[in-house]
Amino acid sequence: MRVLITRPEREATALATALIERGHVPVIAPLFRLEILRPPPDFADALAACQTVLLTSANGARALAEASEQRGKPILAVGDTTASTAEGLGFAAVVSAAGDGTALAALVRRGLDPKKGSLVHVSGVDVALDLAETLAPDGFEVHRFALYDAREESVLPESARAALAARALDAATFFSSRAASAFAKLVGDAGLADSLRDVTAIAISPAALDPLAALPFKATVAAVRPTRQAVLDEIDRLAEAGVQGARTMSDTPSPAPDSSTPSAPPPVTPTSVTGRRGLGVFGAFITGLIAAVLVLVGAMITLPFWPEEIRAMWRGQGEAAAPTPAIDLQAVRADATAIANAAVEASRRDLGARIDDLEKRVRALSATAAEPPRPSATADAEKGRIEQQTRMLAEAEAARRRAEEELKAIAEARKAVQAATPPAPASPDSDKDLAALRLEIATLRSALQTLDQAMAGQKDETARQREQAKALADTVDRARAEASAVGAGEKKALGAARASAVIGVAARLSSALESGLPFAPELGLLAPLAQGDSRLSEIIAALQPYAQAGVASRVALMAAFPAVAKAALADDLADDSFGERLLGKIKGLVSLRRVGADVPGDAVEAKLARAEAALEAGDLAKAVDLVKSLPPQTAKATSAWLARAEAHLAAKRAVDQLSSHAVTLLGAAR
């Protein structure tokens, strides 16, 4: 059976494949052009907040996939075709209502709770059933978003026009009342309504048949269930019922009556034969000879007036025309159809896949290039991001070049398809076959026209991608320059922050030294800052021995010095005589030494006086030097104090070096 398909191109292609597998001949004549619309601003929020998405068509599934990258939302689809389309687009949780909009509403009532959130209905601009209004009495809040528009064709497609004019259709399919209304209008405008008298209309539901009531179809049939499978089953039943056999459009001529069938001979009426005398054999010969001579003479006389071809044949120069070989129209049509369908479908699928891949690459590249550099990123991370952008840009450019090569290959394939479709010879005895062949040629031309449009669109898309790739290259260059600036700025910022941290730790260490407290926690703060800084590591090593217990403060050393001085002076005055030892003990009990910075001389008493004055003036280093210059007999009294004082001085020198290094780091950061 030859079946007219009025669905949009994508659905029509899938239905045509199913019909071919069942042995039917599809005639694709889309009555609508699909256009994906931009989602409104509140669509993303509504989609994120809803509990389930409702889809009433396969085009709705495609529009949803274009509008959002989210694939985790549960989907309730109106039928199996819509459900399989959604699953093919990556949606995981898909449930089919296996019916129409009413069945989908019933599925929502059975399986969903209105208290768990709102619903989102993705549809076209025109809908047969308003789910928001239908489900409102049940407490459901449904937000409908029209994400695509199926726009009607202004004239009947050429493939349908040719098929109807040739009366070469057995059935026509209609999957919506809108498609039926559009078909009725376009057929009426084309003046081909009378060509429907031998065509059976097959609709997905009784409602889809209503707009066809005024057309003179041979019969109208509604599918048992509102599914594509049910429509296919109805087509098979019509074929089994012999709808095609009753038609006069068959490619095989009707068999001639069997001449071998015996029939009764007519009765023979005997006739009487009356003998008569004739010319005899000799007379007949003479008569024939005279007639031949007369004909030859007439031919010779009229020879100059004969056409050149006849005269050439008379002279023996002509050649008999070779008999025209018989053309197997079915074989020609089958070969042309197979070549065209294979080339068009393969090219369309391959081109579509390449276009989708190119769009994804460019979309990802655009998102990456548009991402602002993070202030906290290090220079190495920024460099890696730029290299990734460069690689993605190169991949996009390579994909663009492959798309251009594919366009050339498709153009060559189209020329090959056109060359492989031979013209049908005109013959009065093969009008039916010629009509069928014209139908196939019209179908092929329609497919080629669609392919040309796709190629033109792809060329525009390629030009747009080239401009976008150039813009992305400029973006990468700017990002590289910004990264260099950001890297230098980050280094300075990190250096300044590091120097400030070192200065803060140095201040805390200095405070610990002045108070005589342990400073291990403060010293631990320097460890992360010392990575890659050998000078800072040396300072930390110098302070490490004193960190746990701390060092004596300058105040504590000054408070302990008078007792040390008394003991040292007593040891200096003591000798081996009883009198000296007694005098030393008395001086150890009673302070009899002089004090002040102006005590002259190198005596022990004078040095101790100047050392004490230096301590009071805050010069611990000078006091230590004076104490260390005392004679050996005073070492027992001064050794402990000297050790504590030298530890304080060593820690103080390390802290001073730390402060100086921090200032150097801060200057380098600026």
C-alpha positions, 0 to 999 in steps of 0.5 A: 500500500502507498500511504501518505504521511502528514506528520512533521519531518522527524516523526514522518521519517520514523513512521516511514521506516516502520511502514517500509519494514511492513512492506508499504510505500510511504509518501512523506508530505509534512504539513507542519514546520517545527520551530523550537522556541526560547524558554521564558525566564521563569522556566528554569525555576519552575522546572527545578521546583516541580515534581514531574514534567508532562510531555504530550508529544515527541516534539515536546521532549526534544524542546525540553532537551534543548531548553535544559541540560537537566535529565533527572526530573521524572517524565510522564509521557502521553504515549510510547513514541513520546516516551521512547523519544525522551529516553533517547534524549537522556531522560532516565525516569520516563513513564508512558500513559500509552494513550492520549491527553485524557490517559495522561491526566488519569495517570497523573491522578493515579500516581502523583500527589498534588501536595508534593509540588507543582507540575510542568507541562512542556507543549507546543503553542497549540494544544488539544487538551489543557492539562492545567484546566483538566487537573485543577479540580484535583488540586494539581498546579500545572505550569504550561510552557510552549517551547515549540511551534508547529507552523502549517505549510501554506501549500500542499507539499509537492509529493502529496500533490503529485500522488493525489494527481496520479491517484496513486495513494491507498491511504492517508494518516492523520495523527491530530485534528489539527493535521486533519484540518490543515490537510482538508484546507490545503487539498481544497485549495489545490483542487484535488479533493476528488482524488481522494475517492479511492483513498482511506483516511486513517486517524489516530482517534475519532476526534482527528477524523472530524475535520475530514468529514467534508472530504470524499474519502473512500472510507475513514478509520479511527485507530483502536487506541491513540498510539502510532502502533495502533495506526500501523495495525490499521494500515496492515489490516487494510492491506490484508483486506485487499484495499490495494488489490481493488485499485487500478494503480497496480504496477503489474498489469492485469492478466489477460484472459486465458486463451487456453480455456476451451469454448464451444465452437459456433455452429457451422452452416454448410454453404454450397460451392459453385465451381467457375472457370478462372485465369489458371496458373499461367494467367495469375503469374502474368498478372502478378508480374505486370503488377510488380513492374508497374509498382517498380516503375512508380517507385523509380519515378517518385524516388526524388521526392522520397525522404532522405532516410527512405532513399538511403534505405533504397540504396542499401545505405540505411541501417535498421534501427535497433529495437528499443530494449524494454525497461523494467519500471519496477526495477528502475523505481526500486533502485532509484528509491533505494539509492535516494532513501539510503543517501538522504537518510544516511547523509541526514543522520550523519550531518545531524550527528556532526551538527549536534557534536559541533554545537555541544563543543562550541557551547562548552567552549563558550561557557568555558571562555565566558567564565571569569578568572577566579582571584584565588587561582594560582598562576599554574591553574590559570595557565592550565585553564588557558591551555584547555581553552586553546585545545577546545578551540582547536577541536571546534575549528577541526569540527567546523572543517569536518562539517564543511567536508561533509557538506561537500560529500552530501552535495556529491551524494545528491548529484549521484542520486539525481543521476541515478534516477533515469527518466521514464519512457513515454508509452501509451501502454504504461500510464499506470507505471508512469504515474507511479514512477512520477510519484516516486520522482516527486518524492525524491525531489521533495527529499532532495529539496529538504536536503538542500535546505538542510545544507543551506542551513548548515552553511549558515551555521558553519559561517556562524560557528566560524565567526564564533570561533574567531570571537573565542580565539580573541577571548582566549587571547584576552584571557591569556593576557589577563592571566599574565596580569592576574598571575603577576598580581597574585604573586604580589598579593601573596608576597604581601600577605606572606610578609604581613603574616611574618611581621605579625608572628615576629611581633608575637615572638618579641612579646613572648621574649619580653614576658619570658613565656614559651613561644612554640605556638607562635613559632609553629605559625612560621612553618607554612610560610617557610616553604621555599624560603631558606632564610626563614627556615634558618631563623626558625631553626635558631629559635627552635631550642628556646620555643618550649621553655622560653627565655628569661625576660630582660626584667627578670635578668635585671632583677637577678643581677644584684645577687649575682654581683654580690656573689661575684664580688665576694668570690673575687675578694676571697683568698687562702688566708683566714682573714680574706675568706672572713672578709669575703663572707662578710661582704657577701652578707652585707652589700658594700660595693659601688654602683653607677655607670661612672665607676672607673677602673677594671676592678671587679667591683667597677665592672659589676657597677657598669654592668648593672647600669647597662642593664638598667639602661636596657643594654643587655649585650653590654652587661653580658660583655662586662660580666664575661670579662670578670676574672675566672674566680667569679665564674661560679657566681655568674655562669648561670646568669650568663647562660640565661642572658645569652639565651635571651640575646640569641632569641632576640637576635633571631626575632630581629632577623625575622622582622628584618626579613619580613620587611624585605619580603614586603618590599619585594611584594610592592 
